[in-house]
Amino acid sequence: MSALNQTSPAPSPARRTLLRQRIRLLVAATIAYNVIEAVVAIAAGTIASSVALIGFGLDSIVEVASATAVAWQFSAADHETREKSALRVIALSFFALAAYVTFDSVRALLGVGEAEHSTPGLILATLSLVIMPFLSYAQRRAGRELGSAAAVADSKQTLLCTYLSAVLLVGLALNSLFGWSWADPIAALVIAAVAVKEGREAWRGDACCAVPAAALPTA
């Protein structure tokens, strides 16, 4: 444990209440946005025969599952009692995302389907690239201060959506401009590897968060 975590002051009861409320609001916002994102991406992907867009929409559903796990955890007065279960759900959602992205990428590289230009897809990817980093940062900051590994792990799930948004945007743009259909699945395989890493950390409870001083052993 680093010296920084050892000296982190414990939030006051009032501050902890505020942080729990903030996390619940951020999780609710994440769920709402991802539901809309999933509907738009899957619909646009179906119209354009874009495997990347459909995969992005399915990723949004995984995001909802992860955020719902944290919402469930913080619906309890003593959220720490549900920490391990929430982390398990988040970890499994990372693994599911990695499995799908890998499968989807291999199919795309093998030439299964050829995506068409999608203006809605480009707009959606751009919006997600702007919105998701703010949601992720705010939740990660609150989760670290509160000492919640589950909240921090879910913020990483949201941050991963940012990376996928960038991959989707680049893939759609390159496909539209140059017909380079291979660019998106190659980059998506890198994202899948990151998802596996984050899933393993969540499963072990290794999400980096500040440990309240009150929870540390005294000398």
Contacts in CASP RR format, 6 or more apart in sequence:
PFRMAT RR
TARGET T0000
AUTHOR 0000-0000-0000
METHOD contacts of the structure
MODEL  1
MSALNQTSPAPSPARRTLLRQRIRLLVAATIAYNVIEAVVAIAAGTIASS
VALIGFGLDSIVEVASATAVAWQFSAADHETREKSALRVIALSFFALAAY
VTFDSVRALLGVGEAEHSTPGLILATLSLVIMPFLSYAQRRAGRELGSAA
AVADSKQTLLCTYLSAVLLVGLALNSLFGWSWADPIAALVIAAVAVKEGR
EAWRGDACCAVPAAALPTA
1 211 0 8 1.000
4 210 0 8 1.000
5 210 0 8 1.000
5 211 0 8 1.000
6 211 0 8 1.000
6 213 0 8 1.000
6 216 0 8 1.000
7 213 0 8 1.000
8 210 0 8 1.000
8 211 0 8 1.000
8 212 0 8 1.000
8 213 0 8 1.000
9 212 0 8 1.000
9 213 0 8 1.000
10 212 0 8 1.000
10 213 0 8 1.000
10 214 0 8 1.000
10 215 0 8 1.000
11 19 0 8 1.000
11 145 0 8 1.000
11 146 0 8 1.000
11 212 0 8 1.000
15 145 0 8 1.000
16 146 0 8 1.000
19 142 0 8 1.000
19 143 0 8 1.000
19 145 0 8 1.000
19 146 0 8 1.000
20 74 0 8 1.000
20 79 0 8 1.000
20 146 0 8 1.000
22 138 0 8 1.000
22 142 0 8 1.000
23 70 0 8 1.000
23 74 0 8 1.000
23 139 0 8 1.000
23 142 0 8 1.000
23 143 0 8 1.000
23 146 0 8 1.000
23 148 0 8 1.000
23 151 0 8 1.000
24 71 0 8 1.000
24 74 0 8 1.000
24 75 0 8 1.000
26 135 0 8 1.000
26 138 0 8 1.000
26 139 0 8 1.000
26 142 0 8 1.000
27 67 0 8 1.000
27 68 0 8 1.000
27 70 0 8 1.000
27 71 0 8 1.000
27 74 0 8 1.000
27 139 0 8 1.000
27 154 0 8 1.000
28 71 0 8 1.000
29 135 0 8 1.000
30 63 0 8 1.000
30 67 0 8 1.000
30 135 0 8 1.000
30 139 0 8 1.000
30 154 0 8 1.000
30 158 0 8 1.000
31 64 0 8 1.000
31 67 0 8 1.000
31 68 0 8 1.000
31 71 0 8 1.000
33 131 0 8 1.000
33 135 0 8 1.000
34 60 0 8 1.000
34 61 0 8 1.000
34 63 0 8 1.000
34 64 0 8 1.000
34 67 0 8 1.000
34 161 0 8 1.000
35 60 0 8 1.000
35 64 0 8 1.000
37 56 0 8 1.000
37 57 0 8 1.000
37 60 0 8 1.000
37 124 0 8 1.000
37 128 0 8 1.000
38 57 0 8 1.000
38 58 0 8 1.000
38 60 0 8 1.000
38 61 0 8 1.000
38 64 0 8 1.000
40 120 0 8 1.000
40 121 0 8 1.000
40 124 0 8 1.000
41 53 0 8 1.000
41 54 0 8 1.000
41 55 0 8 1.000
41 56 0 8 1.000
41 57 0 8 1.000
41 60 0 8 1.000
41 121 0 8 1.000
41 124 0 8 1.000
42 53 0 8 1.000
42 54 0 8 1.000
42 57 0 8 1.000
42 58 0 8 1.000
43 120 0 8 1.000
44 50 0 8 1.000
44 53 0 8 1.000
44 118 0 8 1.000
44 120 0 8 1.000
44 121 0 8 1.000
44 124 0 8 1.000
45 53 0 8 1.000
45 54 0 8 1.000
45 115 0 8 1.000
45 118 0 8 1.000
45 121 0 8 1.000
46 54 0 8 1.000
47 118 0 8 1.000
48 115 0 8 1.000
48 116 0 8 1.000
48 117 0 8 1.000
48 118 0 8 1.000
48 121 0 8 1.000
49 113 0 8 1.000
49 114 0 8 1.000
49 115 0 8 1.000
49 116 0 8 1.000
50 115 0 8 1.000
50 116 0 8 1.000
50 118 0 8 1.000
50 121 0 8 1.000
50 172 0 8 1.000
51 104 0 8 1.000
51 107 0 8 1.000
51 108 0 8 1.000
51 112 0 8 1.000
51 113 0 8 1.000
51 115 0 8 1.000
52 104 0 8 1.000
52 108 0 8 1.000
52 115 0 8 1.000
52 167 0 8 1.000
52 168 0 8 1.000
52 171 0 8 1.000
52 172 0 8 1.000
52 184 0 8 1.000
52 185 0 8 1.000
52 188 0 8 1.000
53 115 0 8 1.000
53 118 0 8 1.000
53 121 0 8 1.000
53 168 0 8 1.000
53 172 0 8 1.000
55 100 0 8 1.000
55 101 0 8 1.000
55 104 0 8 1.000
56 124 0 8 1.000
56 125 0 8 1.000
56 164 0 8 1.000
56 165 0 8 1.000
56 168 0 8 1.000
58 100 0 8 1.000
59 97 0 8 1.000
59 100 0 8 1.000
59 101 0 8 1.000
59 161 0 8 1.000
59 164 0 8 1.000
60 161 0 8 1.000
62 93 0 8 1.000
62 96 0 8 1.000
62 97 0 8 1.000
62 157 0 8 1.000
63 93 0 8 1.000
63 157 0 8 1.000
63 158 0 8 1.000
63 161 0 8 1.000
65 89 0 8 1.000
65 93 0 8 1.000
66 89 0 8 1.000
66 90 0 8 1.000
66 93 0 8 1.000
66 94 0 8 1.000
66 153 0 8 1.000
66 154 0 8 1.000
66 157 0 8 1.000
67 154 0 8 1.000
67 157 0 8 1.000
67 158 0 8 1.000
69 85 0 8 1.000
69 86 0 8 1.000
69 89 0 8 1.000
69 90 0 8 1.000
69 93 0 8 1.000
69 150 0 8 1.000
69 154 0 8 1.000
70 86 0 8 1.000
70 90 0 8 1.000
70 150 0 8 1.000
70 151 0 8 1.000
70 154 0 8 1.000
72 82 0 8 1.000
72 86 0 8 1.000
73 79 0 8 1.000
73 82 0 8 1.000
73 83 0 8 1.000
73 85 0 8 1.000
73 86 0 8 1.000
73 148 0 8 1.000
73 150 0 8 1.000
74 151 0 8 1.000
76 82 0 8 1.000
79 148 0 8 1.000
80 148 0 8 1.000
82 150 0 8 1.000
83 148 0 8 1.000
83 149 0 8 1.000
83 150 0 8 1.000
86 150 0 8 1.000
86 154 0 8 1.000
87 149 0 8 1.000
87 150 0 8 1.000
87 153 0 8 1.000
87 202 0 8 1.000
87 203 0 8 1.000
87 205 0 8 1.000
87 207 0 8 1.000
88 203 0 8 1.000
90 150 0 8 1.000
90 153 0 8 1.000
90 154 0 8 1.000
90 157 0 8 1.000
90 199 0 8 1.000
90 202 0 8 1.000
91 153 0 8 1.000
91 199 0 8 1.000
91 200 0 8 1.000
91 202 0 8 1.000
91 203 0 8 1.000
93 157 0 8 1.000
94 157 0 8 1.000
94 160 0 8 1.000
94 195 0 8 1.000
94 196 0 8 1.000
94 198 0 8 1.000
94 199 0 8 1.000
94 202 0 8 1.000
95 195 0 8 1.000
95 196 0 8 1.000
95 199 0 8 1.000
97 160 0 8 1.000
97 192 0 8 1.000
97 195 0 8 1.000
98 192 0 8 1.000
98 193 0 8 1.000
98 195 0 8 1.000
98 196 0 8 1.000
98 199 0 8 1.000
99 192 0 8 1.000
101 164 0 8 1.000
101 188 0 8 1.000
101 189 0 8 1.000
101 191 0 8 1.000
101 192 0 8 1.000
101 195 0 8 1.000
102 189 0 8 1.000
102 192 0 8 1.000
104 185 0 8 1.000
104 188 0 8 1.000
105 184 0 8 1.000
105 185 0 8 1.000
105 186 0 8 1.000
105 188 0 8 1.000
105 189 0 8 1.000
105 192 0 8 1.000
106 185 0 8 1.000
108 181 0 8 1.000
108 182 0 8 1.000
108 184 0 8 1.000
108 185 0 8 1.000
109 182 0 8 1.000
109 185 0 8 1.000
109 186 0 8 1.000
111 181 0 8 1.000
114 181 0 8 1.000
115 172 0 8 1.000
115 175 0 8 1.000
115 181 0 8 1.000
117 172 0 8 1.000
117 175 0 8 1.000
117 176 0 8 1.000
118 172 0 8 1.000
121 168 0 8 1.000
121 172 0 8 1.000
122 169 0 8 1.000
122 172 0 8 1.000
122 173 0 8 1.000
122 176 0 8 1.000
125 165 0 8 1.000
125 166 0 8 1.000
125 168 0 8 1.000
125 169 0 8 1.000
125 172 0 8 1.000
126 165 0 8 1.000
126 169 0 8 1.000
128 161 0 8 1.000
128 162 0 8 1.000
128 165 0 8 1.000
129 162 0 8 1.000
129 165 0 8 1.000
129 166 0 8 1.000
129 169 0 8 1.000
132 158 0 8 1.000
132 159 0 8 1.000
132 161 0 8 1.000
132 162 0 8 1.000
132 165 0 8 1.000
133 159 0 8 1.000
133 162 0 8 1.000
135 155 0 8 1.000
135 158 0 8 1.000
136 155 0 8 1.000
136 156 0 8 1.000
136 158 0 8 1.000
136 159 0 8 1.000
136 162 0 8 1.000
137 155 0 8 1.000
139 151 0 8 1.000
139 152 0 8 1.000
139 154 0 8 1.000
139 155 0 8 1.000
139 158 0 8 1.000
140 151 0 8 1.000
140 152 0 8 1.000
140 155 0 8 1.000
140 156 0 8 1.000
140 159 0 8 1.000
142 151 0 8 1.000
143 151 0 8 1.000
143 152 0 8 1.000
143 155 0 8 1.000
143 209 0 8 1.000
144 152 0 8 1.000
144 208 0 8 1.000
144 209 0 8 1.000
144 210 0 8 1.000
145 210 0 8 1.000
146 209 0 8 1.000
146 212 0 8 1.000
147 209 0 8 1.000
147 210 0 8 1.000
147 211 0 8 1.000
147 212 0 8 1.000
148 209 0 8 1.000
149 202 0 8 1.000
149 205 0 8 1.000
149 206 0 8 1.000
149 207 0 8 1.000
149 209 0 8 1.000
150 207 0 8 1.000
151 209 0 8 1.000
152 207 0 8 1.000
152 208 0 8 1.000
152 209 0 8 1.000
153 198 0 8 1.000
153 199 0 8 1.000
153 201 0 8 1.000
153 202 0 8 1.000
153 205 0 8 1.000
153 207 0 8 1.000
156 198 0 8 1.000
156 202 0 8 1.000
156 207 0 8 1.000
157 198 0 8 1.000
160 191 0 8 1.000
160 194 0 8 1.000
160 195 0 8 1.000
160 198 0 8 1.000
163 191 0 8 1.000
163 194 0 8 1.000
164 188 0 8 1.000
164 191 0 8 1.000
167 184 0 8 1.000
167 187 0 8 1.000
167 188 0 8 1.000
167 191 0 8 1.000
168 184 0 8 1.000
170 183 0 8 1.000
170 184 0 8 1.000
170 187 0 8 1.000
171 180 0 8 1.000
171 183 0 8 1.000
171 184 0 8 1.000
171 187 0 8 1.000
172 184 0 8 1.000
174 180 0 8 1.000
174 183 0 8 1.000
174 184 0 8 1.000
175 181 0 8 1.000
175 183 0 8 1.000
175 184 0 8 1.000
200 206 0 8 1.000
201 207 0 8 1.000
END
